[in-house]
Amino acid sequence: MTQDIHIQIIDRDGTPHNVQAPTDMALNLMEVVRLFELAPEGTIGICGGMAMCASCQCYVQSNHKLTEKLDDEHAMLSEAFNVKPTSRLGCQIQISPELEGLKIELAPED
């Protein structure tokens, strides 16, 4: 049984998008952004979701309990620009039913 969750993604222009993300496809947040074309092609997920770039950095604006950052994510965010206390790499956030109502903002490209 497919369960879609509602996520609000604010793109880099400040426009909010309410999307329904499937929980049965093993997608991560970066892939959802790509799926709904909320960032120009080639500007998000440059490393393919390996936590080796920060092109999918986002700011979590809701109070969801996310998985802990692994060492690779900590290391990448320590080298990234525009990092905030709520910064996460979208490629490291797996879409699951627990993320219903998640609200994030994509970090600036630079």
ZAZA-320804 format. One record per atom (N, C-alpha, C, O): residue in one letter; x, y, z. Coordinates in nm, 2 decimals. Layout:
PAVO,A,X,Y,Z $
...
This chain:
PAVO,M,0.08,-0.12,0.00 $
PAVO,M,0.00,0.00,0.00 $
PAVO,M,0.09,0.12,0.00 $
PAVO,M,0.17,0.14,0.09 $
PAVO,T,0.07,0.21,-0.10 $
PAVO,T,0.15,0.33,-0.11 $
PAVO,T,0.10,0.44,-0.01 $
PAVO,T,-0.02,0.46,0.00 $
PAVO,Q,0.19,0.50,0.05 $
PAVO,Q,0.15,0.61,0.14 $
PAVO,Q,0.24,0.73,0.10 $
PAVO,Q,0.36,0.73,0.10 $
PAVO,D,0.17,0.84,0.05 $
PAVO,D,0.24,0.96,0.02 $
PAVO,D,0.23,1.05,0.14 $
PAVO,D,0.14,1.05,0.21 $
PAVO,I,0.34,1.13,0.15 $
PAVO,I,0.34,1.23,0.26 $
PAVO,I,0.35,1.37,0.20 $
PAVO,I,0.39,1.38,0.09 $
PAVO,H,0.30,1.46,0.27 $
PAVO,H,0.30,1.60,0.23 $
PAVO,H,0.43,1.67,0.28 $
PAVO,H,0.45,1.66,0.40 $
PAVO,I,0.50,1.73,0.19 $
PAVO,I,0.62,1.81,0.23 $
PAVO,I,0.61,1.95,0.17 $
PAVO,I,0.57,1.96,0.05 $
PAVO,Q,0.65,2.05,0.24 $
PAVO,Q,0.66,2.18,0.18 $
PAVO,Q,0.81,2.21,0.16 $
PAVO,Q,0.89,2.20,0.25 $
PAVO,I,0.84,2.24,0.04 $
PAVO,I,0.98,2.27,0.00 $
PAVO,I,0.98,2.41,-0.06 $
PAVO,I,0.91,2.45,-0.15 $
PAVO,I,1.06,2.50,0.01 $
PAVO,I,1.08,2.64,-0.04 $
PAVO,I,1.20,2.64,-0.13 $
PAVO,I,1.31,2.61,-0.09 $
PAVO,D,1.18,2.67,-0.26 $
PAVO,D,1.29,2.67,-0.35 $
PAVO,D,1.38,2.79,-0.33 $
PAVO,D,1.36,2.87,-0.24 $
PAVO,R,1.49,2.79,-0.41 $
PAVO,R,1.59,2.89,-0.39 $
PAVO,R,1.55,3.03,-0.43 $
PAVO,R,1.62,3.13,-0.40 $
PAVO,D,1.43,3.05,-0.49 $
PAVO,D,1.37,3.18,-0.52 $
PAVO,D,1.28,3.22,-0.41 $
PAVO,D,1.22,3.33,-0.41 $
PAVO,G,1.26,3.13,-0.31 $
PAVO,G,1.17,3.17,-0.20 $
PAVO,G,1.02,3.12,-0.22 $
PAVO,G,0.94,3.16,-0.14 $
PAVO,T,1.00,3.05,-0.33 $
PAVO,T,0.86,3.01,-0.36 $
PAVO,T,0.83,2.87,-0.29 $
PAVO,T,0.91,2.78,-0.31 $
PAVO,P,0.73,2.87,-0.21 $
PAVO,P,0.69,2.74,-0.14 $
PAVO,P,0.62,2.64,-0.24 $
PAVO,P,0.54,2.69,-0.32 $
PAVO,H,0.65,2.52,-0.23 $
PAVO,H,0.59,2.41,-0.31 $
PAVO,H,0.54,2.30,-0.22 $
PAVO,H,0.62,2.25,-0.14 $
PAVO,N,0.41,2.27,-0.23 $
PAVO,N,0.36,2.16,-0.15 $
PAVO,N,0.36,2.04,-0.24 $
PAVO,N,0.29,2.03,-0.34 $
PAVO,V,0.43,1.94,-0.20 $
PAVO,V,0.44,1.82,-0.28 $
PAVO,V,0.40,1.69,-0.20 $
PAVO,V,0.40,1.69,-0.08 $
PAVO,Q,0.36,1.59,-0.27 $
PAVO,Q,0.33,1.46,-0.22 $
PAVO,Q,0.44,1.37,-0.26 $
PAVO,Q,0.46,1.33,-0.37 $
PAVO,A,0.51,1.32,-0.16 $
PAVO,A,0.63,1.24,-0.18 $
PAVO,A,0.59,1.09,-0.14 $
PAVO,A,0.54,1.07,-0.04 $
PAVO,P,0.62,1.00,-0.23 $
PAVO,P,0.60,0.86,-0.20 $
PAVO,P,0.69,0.80,-0.10 $
PAVO,P,0.81,0.84,-0.10 $
PAVO,T,0.64,0.72,-0.01 $
PAVO,T,0.73,0.66,0.09 $
PAVO,T,0.77,0.52,0.05 $
PAVO,T,0.84,0.45,0.13 $
PAVO,D,0.72,0.47,-0.06 $
PAVO,D,0.75,0.33,-0.09 $
PAVO,D,0.85,0.31,-0.20 $
PAVO,D,0.87,0.21,-0.26 $
PAVO,M,0.93,0.42,-0.23 $
PAVO,M,1.03,0.41,-0.34 $
PAVO,M,1.17,0.43,-0.29 $
PAVO,M,1.26,0.45,-0.38 $
PAVO,A,1.19,0.43,-0.16 $
PAVO,A,1.32,0.45,-0.10 $
PAVO,A,1.39,0.58,-0.15 $
PAVO,A,1.51,0.58,-0.18 $
PAVO,L,1.31,0.68,-0.17 $
PAVO,L,1.37,0.81,-0.21 $
PAVO,L,1.43,0.89,-0.09 $
PAVO,L,1.38,0.87,0.02 $
PAVO,N,1.52,0.98,-0.12 $
PAVO,N,1.56,1.07,-0.02 $
PAVO,N,1.51,1.21,-0.06 $
PAVO,N,1.46,1.23,-0.17 $
PAVO,L,1.53,1.31,0.03 $
PAVO,L,1.47,1.44,0.00 $
PAVO,L,1.53,1.51,-0.12 $
PAVO,L,1.46,1.57,-0.20 $
PAVO,M,1.66,1.49,-0.15 $
PAVO,M,1.73,1.54,-0.27 $
PAVO,M,1.66,1.49,-0.39 $
PAVO,M,1.63,1.56,-0.49 $
PAVO,E,1.63,1.36,-0.39 $
PAVO,E,1.56,1.30,-0.51 $
PAVO,E,1.42,1.35,-0.53 $
PAVO,E,1.37,1.36,-0.64 $
PAVO,V,1.35,1.38,-0.42 $
PAVO,V,1.22,1.44,-0.43 $
PAVO,V,1.23,1.58,-0.49 $
PAVO,V,1.15,1.61,-0.58 $
PAVO,V,1.33,1.66,-0.45 $
PAVO,V,1.35,1.79,-0.51 $
PAVO,V,1.37,1.77,-0.66 $
PAVO,V,1.32,1.85,-0.74 $
PAVO,R,1.45,1.68,-0.70 $
PAVO,R,1.48,1.65,-0.85 $
PAVO,R,1.35,1.60,-0.92 $
PAVO,R,1.32,1.65,-1.03 $
PAVO,L,1.28,1.51,-0.85 $
PAVO,L,1.16,1.46,-0.91 $
PAVO,L,1.06,1.56,-0.95 $
PAVO,L,0.99,1.56,-1.05 $
PAVO,F,1.04,1.66,-0.86 $
PAVO,F,0.95,1.77,-0.88 $
PAVO,F,1.01,1.89,-0.95 $
PAVO,F,0.94,2.00,-0.96 $
PAVO,E,1.14,1.88,-0.99 $
PAVO,E,1.21,1.98,-1.06 $
PAVO,E,1.20,2.12,-0.99 $
PAVO,E,1.17,2.22,-1.05 $
PAVO,L,1.24,2.12,-0.86 $
PAVO,L,1.23,2.24,-0.78 $
PAVO,L,1.36,2.31,-0.77 $
PAVO,L,1.38,2.41,-0.70 $
PAVO,A,1.46,2.26,-0.84 $
PAVO,A,1.59,2.33,-0.86 $
PAVO,A,1.64,2.30,-1.00 $
PAVO,A,1.61,2.19,-1.06 $
PAVO,P,1.71,2.40,-1.06 $
PAVO,P,1.75,2.37,-1.20 $
PAVO,P,1.84,2.25,-1.21 $
PAVO,P,1.92,2.22,-1.12 $
PAVO,E,1.82,2.18,-1.32 $
PAVO,E,1.90,2.06,-1.34 $
PAVO,E,2.05,2.09,-1.33 $
PAVO,E,2.10,2.19,-1.39 $
PAVO,G,2.12,2.00,-1.27 $
PAVO,G,2.27,2.01,-1.25 $
PAVO,G,2.31,2.10,-1.13 $
PAVO,G,2.42,2.13,-1.11 $
PAVO,T,2.21,2.15,-1.05 $
PAVO,T,2.24,2.23,-0.94 $
PAVO,T,2.22,2.17,-0.80 $
PAVO,T,2.25,2.22,-0.70 $
PAVO,I,2.16,2.05,-0.80 $
PAVO,I,2.13,1.98,-0.68 $
PAVO,I,2.16,1.83,-0.70 $
PAVO,I,2.13,1.77,-0.80 $
PAVO,G,2.23,1.77,-0.60 $
PAVO,G,2.27,1.63,-0.60 $
PAVO,G,2.38,1.61,-0.70 $
PAVO,G,2.38,1.50,-0.77 $
PAVO,I,2.47,1.70,-0.71 $
PAVO,I,2.58,1.69,-0.81 $
PAVO,I,2.66,1.56,-0.78 $
PAVO,I,2.71,1.50,-0.88 $
PAVO,C,2.68,1.52,-0.66 $
PAVO,C,2.76,1.40,-0.63 $
PAVO,C,2.68,1.27,-0.64 $
PAVO,C,2.73,1.16,-0.61 $
PAVO,G,2.55,1.29,-0.67 $
PAVO,G,2.47,1.17,-0.68 $
PAVO,G,2.41,1.12,-0.55 $
PAVO,G,2.36,1.00,-0.54 $
PAVO,G,2.42,1.20,-0.45 $
PAVO,G,2.36,1.16,-0.32 $
PAVO,G,2.46,1.08,-0.23 $
PAVO,G,2.42,1.00,-0.14 $
PAVO,M,2.59,1.11,-0.24 $
PAVO,M,2.69,1.04,-0.17 $
PAVO,M,2.74,1.12,-0.05 $
PAVO,M,2.84,1.08,0.01 $
PAVO,A,2.68,1.24,-0.02 $
PAVO,A,2.72,1.33,0.09 $
PAVO,A,2.87,1.38,0.06 $
PAVO,A,2.95,1.40,0.15 $
PAVO,M,2.90,1.40,-0.07 $
PAVO,M,3.03,1.45,-0.11 $
PAVO,M,3.03,1.59,-0.17 $
PAVO,M,3.13,1.64,-0.21 $
PAVO,C,2.91,1.65,-0.16 $
PAVO,C,2.90,1.79,-0.20 $
PAVO,C,2.79,1.85,-0.11 $
PAVO,C,2.73,1.77,-0.04 $
PAVO,A,2.77,1.97,-0.12 $
PAVO,A,2.66,2.03,-0.04 $
PAVO,A,2.55,2.09,-0.13 $
PAVO,A,2.48,2.18,-0.08 $
PAVO,S,2.54,2.04,-0.25 $
PAVO,S,2.45,2.10,-0.34 $
PAVO,S,2.30,2.08,-0.30 $
PAVO,S,2.21,2.15,-0.35 $
PAVO,C,2.28,1.98,-0.21 $
PAVO,C,2.14,1.95,-0.17 $
PAVO,C,2.12,2.00,-0.02 $
PAVO,C,2.02,1.96,0.04 $
PAVO,Q,2.21,2.09,0.02 $
PAVO,Q,2.19,2.14,0.16 $
PAVO,Q,2.05,2.21,0.17 $
PAVO,Q,2.01,2.28,0.08 $
PAVO,C,1.99,2.19,0.28 $
PAVO,C,1.86,2.25,0.31 $
PAVO,C,1.85,2.29,0.45 $
PAVO,C,1.93,2.24,0.54 $
PAVO,Y,1.75,2.37,0.48 $
PAVO,Y,1.73,2.42,0.62 $
PAVO,Y,1.60,2.36,0.66 $
PAVO,Y,1.49,2.38,0.60 $
PAVO,V,1.60,2.28,0.77 $
PAVO,V,1.48,2.21,0.82 $
PAVO,V,1.40,2.32,0.90 $
PAVO,V,1.46,2.37,1.00 $
PAVO,Q,1.28,2.35,0.86 $
PAVO,Q,1.20,2.45,0.93 $
PAVO,Q,1.09,2.39,1.02 $
PAVO,Q,1.03,2.47,1.10 $
PAVO,S,1.07,2.27,1.02 $
PAVO,S,0.97,2.20,1.11 $
PAVO,S,1.04,2.13,1.22 $
PAVO,S,1.16,2.12,1.22 $
PAVO,N,0.97,2.08,1.31 $
PAVO,N,1.03,2.02,1.43 $
PAVO,N,1.03,1.87,1.42 $
PAVO,N,1.01,1.80,1.52 $
PAVO,H,1.05,1.81,1.31 $
PAVO,H,1.05,1.67,1.29 $
PAVO,H,1.18,1.61,1.35 $
PAVO,H,1.29,1.67,1.34 $
PAVO,K,1.17,1.50,1.41 $
PAVO,K,1.29,1.42,1.46 $
PAVO,K,1.35,1.35,1.34 $
PAVO,K,1.29,1.25,1.30 $
PAVO,L,1.46,1.39,1.30 $
PAVO,L,1.53,1.33,1.19 $
PAVO,L,1.64,1.24,1.24 $
PAVO,L,1.68,1.25,1.35 $
PAVO,T,1.69,1.15,1.15 $
PAVO,T,1.80,1.06,1.19 $
PAVO,T,1.92,1.15,1.22 $
PAVO,T,1.93,1.26,1.17 $
PAVO,E,2.01,1.10,1.30 $
PAVO,E,2.13,1.17,1.34 $
PAVO,E,2.22,1.19,1.22 $
PAVO,E,2.22,1.10,1.13 $
PAVO,K,2.29,1.29,1.21 $
PAVO,K,2.39,1.32,1.11 $
PAVO,K,2.50,1.21,1.12 $
PAVO,K,2.55,1.20,1.23 $
PAVO,L,2.54,1.15,1.01 $
PAVO,L,2.65,1.06,1.02 $
PAVO,L,2.78,1.14,0.99 $
PAVO,L,2.77,1.26,0.96 $
PAVO,D,2.90,1.08,1.01 $
PAVO,D,3.02,1.15,1.00 $
PAVO,D,3.04,1.22,0.87 $
PAVO,D,3.09,1.33,0.86 $
PAVO,D,3.00,1.15,0.76 $
PAVO,D,3.02,1.21,0.62 $
PAVO,D,2.94,1.34,0.61 $
PAVO,D,2.98,1.44,0.55 $
PAVO,E,2.81,1.34,0.66 $
PAVO,E,2.73,1.46,0.66 $
PAVO,E,2.79,1.57,0.74 $
PAVO,E,2.79,1.69,0.70 $
PAVO,H,2.83,1.54,0.86 $
PAVO,H,2.90,1.64,0.95 $
PAVO,H,3.02,1.70,0.87 $
PAVO,H,3.04,1.82,0.87 $
PAVO,A,3.10,1.62,0.81 $
PAVO,A,3.22,1.66,0.75 $
PAVO,A,3.19,1.76,0.63 $
PAVO,A,3.25,1.86,0.61 $
PAVO,M,3.09,1.72,0.55 $
PAVO,M,3.05,1.80,0.43 $
PAVO,M,2.99,1.93,0.48 $
PAVO,M,3.03,2.03,0.42 $
PAVO,L,2.91,1.93,0.58 $
PAVO,L,2.85,2.06,0.62 $
PAVO,L,2.96,2.15,0.69 $
PAVO,L,2.94,2.27,0.69 $
PAVO,S,3.06,2.09,0.74 $
PAVO,S,3.17,2.17,0.80 $
PAVO,S,3.24,2.25,0.70 $
PAVO,S,3.31,2.35,0.73 $
PAVO,E,3.24,2.21,0.57 $
PAVO,E,3.30,2.27,0.46 $
PAVO,E,3.21,2.36,0.37 $
PAVO,E,3.26,2.42,0.28 $
PAVO,A,3.08,2.35,0.40 $
PAVO,A,2.98,2.41,0.31 $
PAVO,A,2.96,2.56,0.34 $
PAVO,A,3.00,2.60,0.45 $
PAVO,F,2.91,2.63,0.25 $
PAVO,F,2.87,2.77,0.27 $
PAVO,F,2.73,2.78,0.32 $
PAVO,F,2.65,2.69,0.30 $
PAVO,N,2.70,2.89,0.38 $
PAVO,N,2.56,2.92,0.42 $
PAVO,N,2.50,2.82,0.52 $
PAVO,N,2.38,2.80,0.52 $
PAVO,V,2.58,2.76,0.60 $
PAVO,V,2.54,2.66,0.69 $
PAVO,V,2.47,2.73,0.81 $
PAVO,V,2.52,2.83,0.87 $
PAVO,K,2.36,2.67,0.85 $
PAVO,K,2.28,2.72,0.97 $
PAVO,K,2.27,2.60,1.07 $
PAVO,K,2.30,2.48,1.03 $
PAVO,P,2.23,2.63,1.19 $
PAVO,P,2.21,2.51,1.29 $
PAVO,P,2.11,2.41,1.24 $
PAVO,P,2.12,2.29,1.28 $
PAVO,T,2.02,2.45,1.15 $
PAVO,T,1.92,2.35,1.10 $
PAVO,T,1.96,2.29,0.97 $
PAVO,T,1.87,2.22,0.90 $
PAVO,S,2.08,2.31,0.92 $
PAVO,S,2.12,2.26,0.79 $
PAVO,S,2.13,2.11,0.79 $
PAVO,S,2.18,2.05,0.89 $
PAVO,R,2.09,2.05,0.68 $
PAVO,R,2.10,1.90,0.66 $
PAVO,R,2.13,1.89,0.51 $
PAVO,R,2.10,1.98,0.43 $
PAVO,L,2.18,1.77,0.48 $
PAVO,L,2.20,1.73,0.33 $
PAVO,L,2.07,1.66,0.30 $
PAVO,L,2.04,1.55,0.36 $
PAVO,G,2.00,1.70,0.19 $
PAVO,G,1.88,1.63,0.15 $
PAVO,G,1.90,1.49,0.11 $
PAVO,G,1.81,1.41,0.13 $
PAVO,C,2.02,1.46,0.06 $
PAVO,C,2.05,1.32,0.02 $
PAVO,C,2.06,1.22,0.14 $
PAVO,C,2.05,1.10,0.13 $
PAVO,Q,2.07,1.28,0.26 $
PAVO,Q,2.08,1.20,0.38 $
PAVO,Q,1.95,1.19,0.46 $
PAVO,Q,1.94,1.13,0.57 $
PAVO,I,1.84,1.24,0.41 $
PAVO,I,1.71,1.24,0.47 $
PAVO,I,1.62,1.14,0.39 $
PAVO,I,1.57,1.18,0.28 $
PAVO,Q,1.60,1.02,0.44 $
PAVO,Q,1.51,0.93,0.37 $
PAVO,Q,1.37,0.96,0.39 $
PAVO,Q,1.33,0.99,0.50 $
PAVO,I,1.29,0.95,0.28 $
PAVO,I,1.15,0.98,0.29 $
PAVO,I,1.08,0.86,0.36 $
PAVO,I,1.09,0.75,0.32 $
PAVO,S,1.00,0.90,0.47 $
PAVO,S,0.93,0.80,0.54 $
PAVO,S,0.80,0.86,0.60 $
PAVO,S,0.79,0.98,0.60 $
PAVO,P,0.71,0.77,0.64 $
PAVO,P,0.58,0.83,0.69 $
PAVO,P,0.59,0.92,0.80 $
PAVO,P,0.51,1.01,0.82 $
PAVO,E,0.70,0.91,0.88 $
PAVO,E,0.72,1.00,1.00 $
PAVO,E,0.75,1.14,0.96 $
PAVO,E,0.75,1.23,1.04 $
PAVO,L,0.78,1.16,0.83 $
PAVO,L,0.82,1.30,0.78 $
PAVO,L,0.69,1.37,0.73 $
PAVO,L,0.71,1.48,0.67 $
PAVO,E,0.57,1.32,0.75 $
PAVO,E,0.45,1.39,0.71 $
PAVO,E,0.46,1.53,0.77 $
PAVO,E,0.48,1.55,0.89 $
PAVO,G,0.43,1.63,0.68 $
PAVO,G,0.43,1.77,0.71 $
PAVO,G,0.57,1.84,0.72 $
PAVO,G,0.58,1.95,0.77 $
PAVO,L,0.67,1.77,0.68 $
PAVO,L,0.81,1.83,0.69 $
PAVO,L,0.81,1.96,0.61 $
PAVO,L,0.75,1.97,0.50 $
PAVO,K,0.88,2.05,0.66 $
PAVO,K,0.90,2.18,0.59 $
PAVO,K,1.05,2.21,0.58 $
PAVO,K,1.11,2.22,0.68 $
PAVO,I,1.10,2.23,0.46 $
PAVO,I,1.24,2.27,0.44 $
PAVO,I,1.25,2.38,0.34 $
PAVO,I,1.16,2.41,0.26 $
PAVO,E,1.37,2.44,0.35 $
PAVO,E,1.40,2.55,0.25 $
PAVO,E,1.54,2.51,0.19 $
PAVO,E,1.63,2.47,0.26 $
PAVO,L,1.55,2.51,0.06 $
PAVO,L,1.68,2.48,-0.01 $
PAVO,L,1.77,2.60,0.02 $
PAVO,L,1.74,2.71,0.01 $
PAVO,A,1.90,2.56,0.05 $
PAVO,A,2.00,2.66,0.08 $
PAVO,A,2.04,2.72,-0.05 $
PAVO,A,2.02,2.66,-0.16 $
PAVO,P,2.10,2.84,-0.05 $
PAVO,P,2.14,2.91,-0.17 $
PAVO,P,2.24,2.82,-0.24 $
PAVO,P,2.32,2.74,-0.18 $
PAVO,E,2.25,2.84,-0.37 $
PAVO,E,2.34,2.76,-0.46 $
PAVO,E,2.49,2.79,-0.43 $
PAVO,E,2.57,2.70,-0.44 $
PAVO,D,2.53,2.91,-0.39 $
PAVO,D,2.67,2.94,-0.37 $
PAVO,D,2.72,2.91,-0.23 $
PAVO,D,2.84,2.94,-0.21 $
